[in-house]
């Protein structure tokens, strides 16, 4: 299967159309860029990896329930940005719904789950037995190359992200110890609210990192507690079972739109050049 991190593809399409926010949003052009991207990935990978699966983000995600500071600074960052994020989200929502209703791909969006949860769960279930290509530049997915048949392509760098299974495991260990600044997850030496309170993280030296990784060395209670905090947020095998089960059920049972409806969709949205390459979809 070809696992598409849908929000990333939509945002990338919008930023390409607006030249990074310098031009007004043109919904028709964003739609066109997004669809051409999906057709390109399908044409490139379908023979080896199978069909596209669109993994989408929900809201009020479960990680905020277990860690209230998860991605807490994202809205603050957007508020400082000159881009019209309400218009951006409106445009993305329209195209997202069109993909769900009109295209012959499995579209999966589970309440309280992120695309990470969907992609992580499907890789855990199928990654040692089926060829899987993840289309996303998100570094969080590098850990999934612990599974034998999982690969990753970054649309941002236009390159494959290649790790051995051992490198993927090592990357995950380092990621848990270092935390994830972009998601508001501190390193294991720092307290939960370090980012929202404007404090600095405690420095994490290479020597200290190696000590923490050593299974023969006991960590103090605070570090052990923070390791568990970070592991539950970062390690995709720690997704709660109730959400894993919902994801797998949806994957097995979701209905896809008939391929025969694509032509009418292209005509309605004046996507004339895509009509000529309809077989790529």
C-alpha distance (Angstrom), angle and dihedral (degrees) to the residues before:
residue distance angle dihedral
X1 . . .
X2 3.81 . .
X3 3.81 107.4 .
X4 3.80 111.5 -154.2
X5 3.81 119.6 -159.8
X6 3.80 89.6 -143.8
X7 3.80 101.0 -168.2
X8 3.80 90.5 52.4
X9 3.82 91.8 50.5
X10 3.82 91.4 48.3
X11 3.81 94.0 47.6
X12 3.81 91.0 46.2
X13 3.82 90.2 51.0
X14 3.78 91.6 49.8
X15 3.79 93.6 47.5
X16 3.80 90.3 48.9
X17 3.81 90.9 52.1
X18 3.82 94.5 46.3
X19 3.82 93.8 40.2
X20 3.79 90.9 -119.5
X21 3.79 94.3 -39.8
X22 3.82 97.3 -48.0
X23 3.82 94.1 111.5
X24 3.83 130.4 51.8
X25 3.80 116.6 -94.3
X26 3.79 114.0 -95.3
X27 3.80 107.3 -166.5
X28 3.81 93.3 -162.4
X29 3.79 92.1 54.4
X30 3.81 93.3 45.6
X31 3.81 89.0 51.4
X32 3.80 90.8 49.2
X33 3.83 94.2 49.1
X34 3.81 92.4 46.7
X35 3.81 93.6 49.6
X36 3.79 93.1 46.5
X37 3.81 88.7 52.0
X38 3.80 92.7 51.4
X39 3.81 91.6 47.2
X40 3.80 90.1 49.6
X41 3.82 93.2 51.8
X42 3.78 91.7 46.6
X43 3.80 92.8 48.8
X44 3.81 91.5 47.1
X45 3.80 99.4 45.6
X46 3.81 110.2 18.6
X47 3.80 96.9 93.8
X48 3.82 93.0 55.8
X49 3.79 102.6 28.4
X50 3.80 106.9 28.0
X51 3.79 128.4 -134.0
X52 3.80 131.9 -5.0
X53 3.80 119.1 -96.4
X54 3.82 114.7 -165.1
X55 3.82 110.8 -145.1
X56 3.80 112.0 -165.6
X57 3.80 136.7 -172.6
X58 3.79 124.5 -112.5
X59 3.80 125.4 -160.2
X60 3.82 134.3 -107.9
X61 3.78 88.8 29.9
X62 3.79 123.5 -153.5
X63 3.81 92.8 -113.1
X64 3.81 89.0 69.1
X65 3.80 88.5 56.7
X66 3.80 92.2 57.4
X67 3.81 95.9 33.9
X68 3.84 115.0 24.4
X69 3.82 93.3 -165.3
X70 3.82 93.7 61.3
X71 3.83 107.8 132.6
X72 3.81 87.1 -17.0
X73 3.81 94.1 149.7
X74 3.82 96.2 51.1
X75 3.82 94.9 90.7
X76 3.81 91.5 44.8
X77 3.81 89.4 53.4
X78 3.82 91.7 48.8
X79 3.81 91.4 49.0
X80 3.82 89.4 58.0
X81 3.80 90.9 48.7
X82 3.80 119.7 95.1
X83 3.81 92.2 -139.8
X84 3.81 118.9 106.0
X85 3.80 97.3 -117.6
X86 3.81 93.4 179.7
X87 3.80 89.2 59.7
X88 3.80 90.5 44.1
X89 3.81 92.5 52.9
X90 3.83 91.5 44.8
X91 3.81 90.9 53.7
X92 3.80 92.5 46.8
X93 3.82 92.0 48.1
X94 3.81 92.1 54.0
X95 3.81 94.2 50.9
X96 3.80 92.3 41.8
X97 3.81 90.6 56.1
X98 3.81 91.4 47.2
X99 3.80 90.8 53.6
X100 3.79 90.9 49.3
X101 3.81 94.5 49.7
X102 3.80 103.6 34.9
X103 3.81 110.4 31.1
X104 3.82 128.9 81.2
X105 3.80 95.3 -126.5
X106 3.77 132.6 103.7
X107 3.81 106.9 -100.3
X108 3.80 112.4 -163.0
X109 3.79 124.9 -171.4
X110 3.81 118.6 155.6
X111 3.80 124.5 -168.7
X112 3.84 111.7 -100.5
X113 3.83 92.6 7.8
X114 3.78 132.9 111.0
X115 3.79 126.6 -144.7
X116 3.82 84.8 -103.5
X117 3.80 89.5 64.9
X118 3.80 93.0 49.7
X119 3.79 94.4 46.5
X120 3.81 92.9 42.5
X121 3.81 93.2 49.7
X122 3.81 94.3 47.9
X123 3.81 91.3 48.2
X124 3.80 91.6 49.3
X125 3.82 89.9 51.0
X126 3.81 100.1 40.9
X127 3.81 107.8 12.9
X128 3.80 96.9 101.3
X129 3.81 95.5 45.7
X130 3.83 108.3 32.4
X131 3.80 132.7 48.2
X132 3.80 108.1 -106.9
X133 3.80 128.2 -174.8
X134 3.81 116.9 -168.5
X135 3.81 112.3 -155.7
X136 3.80 104.1 -155.9
X137 3.77 139.3 97.5
X138 3.82 91.3 -141.2
X139 3.79 109.7 129.0
X140 3.82 90.0 -149.5
X141 3.80 88.5 76.6
X142 3.80 94.5 60.0
X143 3.81 88.7 85.2
X144 3.81 88.6 63.9
X145 3.77 91.6 70.9
X146 3.81 84.0 79.3
X147 3.82 81.4 88.0
X148 3.77 113.0 82.0
X149 3.81 100.7 -125.8
X150 3.82 101.9 36.6
X151 3.81 121.6 112.0
X152 3.81 132.1 174.4
X153 3.80 133.4 -146.8
X154 3.81 122.2 -167.6
X155 3.83 114.5 -144.7
X156 3.81 87.3 -164.9
X157 3.81 97.7 59.8
X158 3.84 94.3 22.7
X159 3.80 88.1 -131.6
X160 3.78 138.1 112.5
X161 3.79 115.0 -107.5
X162 3.79 103.7 -136.2
X163 3.80 125.4 -166.3
X164 3.77 133.0 156.0
X165 3.79 117.0 -125.1
X166 3.81 89.0 -103.4
X167 3.81 92.0 50.2
X168 3.80 90.5 49.7
X169 3.81 91.0 53.3
X170 3.81 91.0 47.5
X171 3.80 91.0 47.9
X172 3.80 90.2 53.3
X173 3.81 92.6 50.6
X174 3.81 91.0 51.1
X175 3.79 92.0 45.1
X176 3.80 91.8 53.2
X177 3.81 92.2 49.8
X178 3.82 95.0 43.9
X179 3.79 96.2 41.9
X180 3.79 124.1 -149.3
X181 3.80 115.8 -82.7
X182 3.82 93.0 -170.0
X183 3.81 90.8 58.0
X184 3.80 94.2 41.2
X185 3.81 94.2 -109.6
X186 3.84 111.4 139.6
X187 3.78 127.8 -147.7
X188 3.79 116.4 -90.2
X189 3.81 93.1 -97.7
X190 3.81 93.3 58.5
X191 3.79 133.2 78.9
X192 3.80 124.3 -111.0
X193 3.81 99.1 -102.4
X194 3.81 98.0 43.4
X195 3.82 94.3 118.3
X196 3.80 100.4 41.1
X197 3.81 91.8 46.4
X198 3.80 91.8 52.3
X199 3.80 94.9 -119.4
X200 3.78 125.9 138.2
X201 3.78 122.0 -108.1
X202 3.78 117.1 -111.5
X203 3.82 108.8 -99.9
X204 3.80 114.9 -99.3
X205 3.79 110.3 -152.8
X206 3.79 123.9 -159.0
X207 3.81 89.3 -114.0
X208 3.81 92.4 51.9
X209 3.81 90.4 47.0
X210 3.83 90.8 55.0
X211 3.80 91.6 48.4
X212 3.81 91.0 52.3
X213 3.82 90.9 49.6
X214 3.82 92.8 50.6
X215 3.84 107.0 100.5
X216 3.81 90.6 -158.0
X217 3.81 93.4 60.3
X218 3.79 118.4 77.9
X219 3.81 115.6 -133.5
X220 3.79 122.7 -146.4
X221 3.80 118.4 -99.5
X222 3.80 95.1 -100.1
X223 3.81 93.6 53.3
X224 3.81 91.2 46.2
X225 3.78 90.1 50.4
X226 3.83 91.7 48.9
X227 3.80 91.6 46.8
X228 3.79 88.5 56.6
X229 3.82 90.6 46.4
X230 3.79 92.2 52.9
X231 3.79 95.0 40.7
X232 3.81 91.8 54.5
X233 3.82 90.8 51.5
X234 3.82 100.6 39.4
X235 3.82 109.4 28.7
X236 3.81 105.1 81.8
X237 3.81 92.3 -152.7
X238 3.83 86.3 68.3
X239 3.80 94.0 67.1
X240 3.84 105.6 128.0
X241 3.80 112.6 -97.4
X242 3.81 93.1 -123.1
X243 3.81 89.6 64.5
X244 3.80 94.5 41.3
X245 3.80 89.0 54.2
X246 3.81 92.4 49.0
X247 3.82 91.0 49.4
X248 3.81 93.8 49.9
X249 3.80 92.2 45.6
X250 3.80 91.4 51.3
X251 3.80 91.6 46.7
X252 3.80 90.6 53.2
X253 3.81 96.5 43.9
X254 3.81 110.4 28.6
X255 3.80 114.3 120.5
X256 3.79 119.1 -132.3
X257 3.78 127.4 -149.2
X258 3.82 117.3 -101.6
X259 3.79 113.6 -97.8
X260 3.81 88.9 -131.9
X261 3.81 90.7 72.7
X262 3.80 94.6 64.2
X263 3.80 96.1 85.5
X264 3.81 93.2 56.8
X265 3.80 89.6 47.6
X266 3.81 92.0 51.9
X267 3.82 91.7 48.1
X268 3.81 92.9 47.5
X269 3.81 91.6 51.5
X270 3.83 95.0 41.3
X271 3.81 92.9 -117.4
X272 3.78 93.4 152.0
X273 3.80 98.1 156.7
X274 3.82 90.7 51.2
X275 3.81 90.1 55.8
X276 3.80 88.0 67.2
X277 3.81 91.4 55.5
X278 3.81 96.8 39.1
X279 3.81 89.6 129.4
X280 3.81 89.5 67.2
X281 3.80 88.6 66.2
